[in-house]
Amino acid sequence: MEELDRFLIRSDYYLYTRWRFKKSFGFDFIHNWHFRVLCCKLEEIITFEQRKDLVINIPPGSGKSEIVTIGMVAYGTGLDPSNKFIVTSYGLETAEVFTAQAKDILNEPWHQELFPCEMDRGTSAKKHFKTKLKGESIAAGTGGKVTGFRFGTAKGKYSGIGITDDPLKASDSSSDAKLKEAELFQTQSLANRKMTDSAVKVVVMQRLHEVDVAGCCLKSGWDHLCLPAMLTLEQLKGFCEEVGEDYRSTDSYKYGDVKADEFSLWHWKWSLRSLREMRGDFNEEGVKGIGGFVYSGQYMQQPSPDGGGILKDAWIESYTVLPEVEFKIFTCDTAWDEKTSSDYSVIQCWAKCAGGIYLIDQIRGKWQFHELKKRIVAFYGKHRPRYVYVENKQSGIGIIQELKREHMMPIKKMQALKDKYSRAQDASPSVECGLVYFPHESIAPWVKDARDEIKSFPVGKHDDIVDCLVYAVLVLCVNTVFNPPTEIDVPSKQELEKQIDEWFGAATTSIGNPWME
């Protein structure tokens, strides 16, 4: 390799990435402008221009692990074999693969020629490697132990980073416990692993939930690079200008739709039509896209899909004049905690009318048990519903017992036999058919919060209003009762014979009743 080539590749992360693909994989790097955007942003960390922690949101399968994780560890170690890294992912096995692949790159002859680096042969574990100059890289899974290791050094310049590549599996995004575990691991465990405050953390992932790790980090003021699968022309121009590319020469622009203002992030990977199919634009009967909130979150990096996911805000009608009411019911989703981070208690009053079901009134707040009980009693006195439906869960059992005993309320216990997602799917057809009505915001300002929650379900921070809505639909439209099936009391043969004798008189022949033999 010529000295000039060596100098250029060593000093430019994008050129290094292209060279690495050719030497390691044996084929030319397939260029797209978004790779240059990623490399330039990461190079700012190396040159110490990027001093704040960084969140990168990008769709799955867009080269994030190769460029952000594996490549940065190999390149950073090559630049300075004393640099220290921590690599984490949702599972230890995944993080180990990243670390092992970086180590393999460091040992390749072409890389040794480019970056002479002597490895410490005393560490052979997949999750951990060291260099002779005390540099190292350690792998960990979300929630795992990173005690005893730190990333970065006290040099006062770039000396390694903490990289988190997909802190949560997509299938775990509906679990509050998994979301919280990933958040605490990032904001507490890894935050304490910085050698100095100048060490930078990078989280790269697709969005899964409003309060996923990326959401929590952005709320804390981290810098943000967001690359959605489908862009506007303004976004495309902005990214290309940052890295000195002519947007008109990109495949994104050549194969984009100027009239619709839609352009694919990486045409080689996803054509504009394939992205529209994912979104559901061309769905015929029996053919489904990946789903509103999956496309919106993982591909568009907007965990609240436009207009809603399972339940669409546009499906719910508005009214200003309430029609004749047949009867009313309450649906209640209760919680007992006043903490800011806890769930709300929601009590909704619904009316059954000839044309559908109408939300009349709602109260929502964070109250302790006795205050919650007082609120329900006052709300009951205001509307006098036929039944009060309360979910028979831990926070609802005490309320059910006391409201029945002290206030003689007509309580109906609901035992949720399905999860929230499945219940919402069961209710969705009735909502889509226009059977659900909300009061207009001009007469009920609180409706805005209700509609916003519907738009963000099932990946929003709260879903208490949606729960009550779904219960109302299932009770009044679908006629689903959430009580588990009870055993049928089947009478014995003798009891049936006695009943028949009472109805028709005793048998007058000796042959008995032929149907009972």
C-alpha positions in Angstrom: 0.0 0.0 0.0 1.3 3.4 -0.9 2.0 5.8 2.0 -0.4 8.4 0.7 -3.2 5.8 0.5 -2.4 4.6 4.0 -2.5 8.2 5.2 -5.9 8.9 3.6 -7.5 5.7 4.8 -6.2 6.1 8.3 -7.5 9.7 8.5 -11.0 9.3 7.0 -13.4 6.8 8.6 -15.6 6.7 5.5 -12.6 5.7 3.3 -11.6 3.2 6.0 -15.1 1.6 5.9 -15.0 1.2 2.1 -11.5 -0.3 2.3 -12.5 -2.6 5.1 -15.4 -4.0 3.1 -13.3 -4.7 0.1 -10.5 -6.4 2.1 -12.7 -8.3 4.6 -15.7 -9.3 2.5 -14.0 -9.4 -1.0 -16.5 -7.0 -2.7 -16.8 -3.3 -3.3 -18.7 -1.3 -0.8 -22.1 -0.3 -2.1 -22.2 3.4 -1.6 -25.2 5.4 -0.4 -25.2 8.9 0.9 -26.4 7.9 4.4 -23.2 5.9 5.0 -21.2 9.0 4.5 -23.6 10.8 7.0 -23.0 8.1 9.6 -19.2 8.1 9.1 -18.9 11.8 9.3 -21.0 12.0 12.5 -18.8 9.3 14.1 -15.6 10.9 12.9 -16.7 14.0 14.9 -16.4 11.9 18.0 -12.9 10.8 17.1 -11.8 14.4 16.4 -13.5 15.6 19.6 -15.9 17.8 17.8 -18.8 15.7 19.1 -18.6 16.1 22.9 -22.2 15.2 23.8 -23.6 11.7 24.0 -25.3 10.7 20.8 -28.5 8.8 19.8 -28.6 7.5 16.2 -32.1 6.3 15.0 -32.0 4.3 11.8 -34.1 1.5 10.3 -33.0 -2.2 10.7 -30.8 -3.6 8.0 -29.2 -0.3 7.1 -25.6 -1.0 8.0 -25.7 0.4 11.5 -23.9 -2.5 13.3 -21.1 -2.7 10.7 -20.4 1.0 10.7 -21.4 2.2 14.2 -20.4 -0.7 16.3 -17.9 -3.2 14.7 -16.1 -0.7 12.5 -15.8 2.0 15.3 -14.2 -0.5 17.7 -11.7 -1.8 15.1 -10.9 1.7 13.7 -10.7 3.3 17.2 -8.4 0.6 18.5 -6.2 0.8 15.4 -5.8 4.6 15.8 -4.7 4.2 19.4 -4.3 0.7 20.8 -4.7 2.1 24.4 -8.4 3.1 23.7 -11.1 1.4 25.7 -14.6 0.4 24.6 -17.7 -1.1 26.1 -20.1 -2.7 23.6 -23.7 -3.6 24.7 -26.8 -4.9 23.1 -30.1 -6.5 24.3 -28.3 -9.8 24.7 -24.8 -10.8 25.7 -24.5 -13.1 22.7 -25.2 -10.3 20.3 -22.7 -8.0 21.9 -20.1 -10.8 21.9 -20.5 -11.2 18.2 -19.8 -7.5 17.6 -16.7 -7.6 19.8 -15.4 -10.8 18.3 -15.8 -9.5 14.7 -13.9 -6.3 15.7 -11.1 -8.4 17.1 -11.0 -10.5 13.9 -10.6 -7.4 11.8 -7.7 -6.2 14.0 -5.9 -9.4 13.4 -6.3 -9.4 9.6 -3.0 -8.8 7.7 -4.4 -5.8 5.7 -5.4 -4.1 9.0 -2.1 -4.8 10.7 -0.4 -3.2 7.7 -2.7 -0.2 8.0 -2.7 -0.1 11.9 0.1 -2.1 13.5 -1.5 -3.3 16.7 -0.2 -6.1 19.0 -2.9 -8.0 20.7 -2.7 -9.5 24.2 -3.0 -13.2 23.6 -3.9 -13.7 27.3 -7.6 -12.8 26.6 -9.3 -15.3 24.4 -12.9 -14.8 25.5 -15.4 -13.7 22.9 -16.7 -10.9 25.0 -13.3 -9.4 25.9 -10.0 -8.6 24.1 -7.0 -6.5 25.1 -4.0 -5.0 23.4 -0.4 -4.9 24.6 -0.9 -1.1 25.3 -3.7 -1.8 27.8 -6.5 -1.0 25.4 -9.5 -3.3 25.6 -13.1 -3.9 24.5 -15.7 -5.6 26.7 -19.2 -6.9 25.6 -22.3 -6.9 27.9 -26.0 -7.5 27.5 -28.7 -5.2 28.8 -28.9 -5.6 32.5 -25.6 -7.4 32.6 -22.5 -6.7 34.7 -20.0 -4.1 33.6 -18.4 -3.7 37.0 -14.6 -3.2 36.8 -14.5 -1.9 33.2 -14.6 1.7 31.9 -14.6 3.2 28.4 -12.4 6.1 27.5 -9.2 7.1 29.3 -7.8 10.2 31.1 -6.0 11.5 28.0 -8.2 14.5 27.6 -9.0 13.5 24.0 -10.8 10.7 22.1 -9.9 7.5 23.8 -12.8 5.1 23.2 -16.6 5.2 23.5 -19.5 3.2 25.0 -21.6 1.8 22.2 -25.1 0.4 22.7 -26.5 -1.3 19.6 -30.2 -2.2 20.0 -30.6 -2.1 23.7 -34.1 -3.8 23.4 -35.6 -6.5 21.2 -38.6 -5.4 19.2 -40.6 -8.2 20.9 -39.9 -6.8 24.3 -41.1 -3.3 23.5 -44.5 -3.9 25.0 -43.1 -5.0 28.3 -42.9 -2.1 30.9 -40.4 -4.1 32.9 -38.0 -4.6 29.9 -38.3 -0.9 28.9 -37.4 0.1 32.4 -34.5 -2.3 32.7 -33.0 -1.0 29.4 -33.5 2.6 30.5 -31.8 2.0 33.9 -28.9 0.1 32.4 -28.2 3.0 30.0 -28.8 5.9 32.4 -27.2 4.3 35.5 -24.9 1.3 34.9 -23.3 2.6 31.7 -23.3 6.2 32.8 -21.0 5.2 35.7 -18.6 3.4 33.4 -17.2 6.6 31.8 -13.5 7.1 32.7 -14.1 10.9 32.4 -16.9 13.2 31.5 -15.4 13.7 28.1 -16.0 10.1 27.1 -19.0 9.8 24.8 -21.8 7.2 24.7 -23.5 6.3 21.5 -26.9 4.5 21.3 -27.9 3.2 17.8 -31.3 1.7 17.4 -34.7 1.8 15.6 -37.5 3.4 17.7 -39.7 0.9 19.4 -41.7 3.0 22.0 -42.1 6.5 23.2 -40.2 5.7 26.4 -37.6 3.4 24.9 -33.9 4.0 25.6 -33.7 6.5 22.7 -36.7 8.4 23.9 -35.3 8.6 27.5 -31.8 9.7 26.3 -33.3 12.4 24.0 -35.3 13.7 26.9 -32.1 14.1 28.8 -30.6 16.3 26.1 -28.5 13.9 24.0 -27.6 14.9 20.5 -29.7 13.2 17.8 -29.1 11.8 14.3 -32.3 10.5 12.8 -32.4 8.7 9.4 -36.0 7.6 8.6 -36.6 5.0 5.8 -38.6 7.6 3.8 -37.6 11.2 3.6 -38.9 14.5 2.3 -36.9 16.4 -0.3 -35.9 19.0 2.3 -34.5 16.3 4.5 -32.6 14.7 1.6 -31.1 18.0 0.6 -30.1 18.8 4.2 -28.2 15.5 4.7 -26.5 15.6 1.4 -25.4 19.2 1.9 -23.8 18.3 5.2 -21.5 15.7 3.6 -20.9 17.5 0.3 -23.0 15.3 -2.0 -25.3 16.5 -4.8 -28.7 15.2 -3.8 -29.8 15.1 -7.5 -27.2 12.4 -8.2 -28.4 10.1 -5.4 -30.6 7.0 -6.1 -32.9 8.4 -3.4 -33.7 11.3 -5.6 -33.6 9.5 -9.0 -36.1 6.9 -7.9 -38.1 9.2 -5.6 -41.5 10.8 -6.0 -41.1 14.6 -6.2 -44.9 15.2 -6.5 -45.6 13.1 -3.3 -42.4 14.4 -1.7 -41.3 10.9 -0.8 -37.8 9.6 -1.2 -36.3 6.3 0.0 -33.3 6.4 2.4 -31.5 3.6 0.5 -33.1 2.6 -2.8 -30.8 -0.4 -3.1 -32.3 -1.8 0.1 -35.9 -0.5 -0.1 -37.5 0.9 -3.2 -40.1 3.6 -2.6 -42.8 1.1 -3.6 -41.6 -1.5 -1.0 -41.8 1.2 1.7 -45.3 2.1 0.6 -46.3 -1.5 0.8 -44.9 -1.7 4.3 -47.0 1.4 5.1 -50.0 -0.4 3.7 -50.7 1.7 0.6 -51.3 -1.2 -1.8 -52.9 -3.7 0.5 -55.6 -5.8 -1.0 -57.9 -8.1 0.9 -55.9 -10.7 2.7 -52.6 -8.9 2.2 -51.3 -6.9 5.2 -48.3 -4.5 5.7 -46.1 -4.7 8.7 -48.5 -2.6 10.7 -48.8 1.1 11.4 -46.8 1.3 14.6 -44.1 -1.1 13.4 -43.5 0.9 10.2 -43.9 4.2 12.0 -41.5 3.3 14.8 -38.8 1.0 13.4 -38.7 2.5 9.9 -39.8 6.1 10.2 -38.4 6.6 13.8 -41.7 8.0 15.0 -43.0 5.6 17.6 -46.5 7.2 17.5 -47.9 6.4 14.0 -49.7 9.3 12.2 -53.4 8.9 13.1 -52.9 5.9 15.3 -51.9 2.2 15.0 -54.5 -0.4 16.0 -57.1 2.3 16.6 -57.3 5.2 14.3 -58.2 8.6 15.6 -60.0 9.3 12.3 -62.4 6.4 13.0 -63.9 8.1 16.0 -66.7 10.5 15.2 -67.5 13.8 17.0 -70.8 15.1 18.4 -72.1 18.3 19.8 -75.6 17.2 20.6 -76.2 13.9 22.5 -79.0 11.8 21.0 -81.6 10.0 23.1 -79.8 7.8 25.6 -81.0 4.2 26.2 -78.7 3.7 29.3 -75.3 4.6 30.7 -72.3 2.6 32.0 -69.0 3.5 33.6 -65.7 1.9 32.5 -62.9 2.2 35.1 -59.1 1.7 34.9 -57.8 2.3 38.4 -54.4 2.9 39.9 -53.5 4.1 43.4 -50.2 5.9 43.1 -49.7 9.7 42.9 -46.1 9.5 41.6 -45.4 11.4 38.4 -44.2 8.2 36.6 -47.2 6.0 37.6 -50.3 5.3 35.6 -53.4 7.4 35.7 -56.8 6.4 37.0 -59.5 6.9 34.4 -63.3 6.7 34.8 -65.4 7.2 31.7 -69.2 7.5 31.4 -70.6 6.0 28.2 -74.1 6.2 26.7 -75.7 3.5 24.6 -77.7 5.2 21.9 -79.5 4.0 18.7 -76.5 4.9 16.4 -73.6 3.8 18.5 -71.9 4.5 21.8 -71.2 8.0 23.1 -68.5 9.1 25.5 -70.3 11.6 27.7 -67.8 12.4 30.4 -64.4 11.4 31.9 -62.3 12.0 35.0 -58.6 11.3 35.0 -55.9 11.8 37.6 -53.4 10.3 40.0 -55.0 9.7 43.3 -54.5 7.6 46.5 -57.1 5.0 47.2 -59.5 7.0 49.4 -59.4 10.0 47.1 -60.0 7.7 44.1 -63.0 6.2 45.8 -64.4 9.7 46.6 -64.0 10.7 42.9 -65.9 7.6 41.7 -68.7 8.1 44.2 -69.1 11.8 43.1 -69.0 10.9 39.4 -71.6 8.1 40.0 -73.9 10.6 41.7 -73.6 12.9 38.7 -74.4 10.4 36.0 -76.2 7.4 37.7 -75.1 4.7 35.2 -76.8 1.3 34.9 -73.5 -0.6 35.6 -70.0 0.3 36.8 -67.4 -1.9 35.0 -64.1 -2.2 36.9 -61.2 -4.4 35.9 -60.7 -7.1 38.5 -57.0 -6.5 39.0 -54.9 -5.7 42.1 -55.7 -2.0 42.1 -59.4 -2.7 41.4 -60.2 -5.3 44.0 -60.3 -3.0 47.0 -62.3 -0.4 45.1 -64.8 -3.0 43.9 -65.4 -4.3 47.5 -65.8 -0.9 49.1 -68.0 0.6 46.4 -70.3 -2.4 46.7 -70.4 -2.5 50.5 -70.5 1.2 51.3 -72.4 2.6 48.4 -74.4 -0.3 46.9 -73.1 0.5 43.4 -74.0 -1.9 40.6 -70.4 -3.1 40.0 -69.6 -5.5 37.2 -66.2 -7.1 37.6 -64.1 -7.6 34.4 -61.5 -10.2 34.2 -59.1 -9.4 31.3 -58.4 -12.7 29.7 -56.3 -11.1 26.9 -53.5 -8.5 26.8 -54.2 -4.9 26.0 -53.0 -5.3 22.4 -55.4 -8.2 21.7 -58.3 -6.5 23.4 -57.8 -3.5 21.2 -57.7 -5.7 18.1 -61.0 -7.2 19.1 -62.5 -3.7 19.5 -61.0 -2.2 16.4 -63.7 -3.3 13.8 -66.5 -1.6 15.8 -64.4 1.6 16.1 -63.6 1.5 12.4 -67.3 1.1 11.5 -68.0 4.5 13.1 -69.9 3.2 16.2 -67.9 5.3 18.7 -68.5 9.0 19.3 -66.5 11.5 21.3 -67.7 14.9 22.3 -66.3 17.7 20.2 -63.3 19.5 21.7 -65.3 22.8 21.8 -67.5 21.3 24.5 -65.0 18.9 26.1 -61.4 20.1 25.9 -60.1 16.9 27.6 -60.9 15.0 24.5 -57.6 16.2 22.9 -55.7 14.1 25.5 -57.9 11.1 24.7 -57.3 11.4 20.9 -53.5 11.9 21.4 -53.4 8.7 23.5 -55.2 6.8 20.8 -52.7 8.0 18.2 -49.8 6.7 20.2 -51.3 3.4 21.3 -49.8 0.8 21.8 -46.4 2.4 22.0 -47.4 5.5 24.0 -46.4 6.3 27.5 -49.9 5.9 28.8 -52.9 3.8 27.7 -55.4 4.2 30.5 -57.9 6.1 28.3 -57.6 3.6 25.6 -58.3 0.8 28.1 -61.5 2.3 29.1 -62.5 3.0 25.5 -61.8 -0.7 24.6 -63.8 -2.0 27.5 -66.8 0.2 26.6 -66.7 -1.1 23.0 -66.4 -4.7 24.0 -69.2 -4.4 26.5 -71.6 -2.4 24.5 -70.8 -3.3 20.9 -69.1 -6.7 20.9 -70.9 -7.9 24.0 -67.8 -9.5 25.4 -67.8 -10.1 29.1 -64.4 -10.4 30.7 -65.4 -13.0 33.3 -63.9 -16.5 32.8 -66.3 -19.2 31.8 -68.1 -20.8 34.7 -69.2 -24.4 35.1 -72.7 -25.2 33.9 -74.9 -26.7 36.6 -76.2 -29.8 34.8 -79.1 -31.5 36.6 -79.0 -35.2 37.3 -81.3 -37.8 35.6 -83.4 -38.0 38.8 -83.8 -34.2 38.9 -84.9 -34.2 35.3 -87.4 -37.0 35.8 -88.9 -35.1 38.8 -89.1 -31.9 36.8 -90.9 -33.7 33.8 -93.3 -35.3 36.3 -94.2 -31.8 37.6 -94.7 -30.5 34.1 -96.7 -33.4 32.5 -97.7 -35.6 35.4 -96.3 -39.0 36.5 -95.9 -41.7 33.9 -98.9 -44.1 33.8 -97.2 -47.1 32.2 -94.4 -49.3 33.6 -92.1 -48.6 30.7 -91.0 -45.3 32.2 -89.9 -42.3 30.2 -88.2 -43.6 27.0 -86.1 -40.4 26.7 -84.5 -40.9 30.1 -83.5 -44.6 29.6 
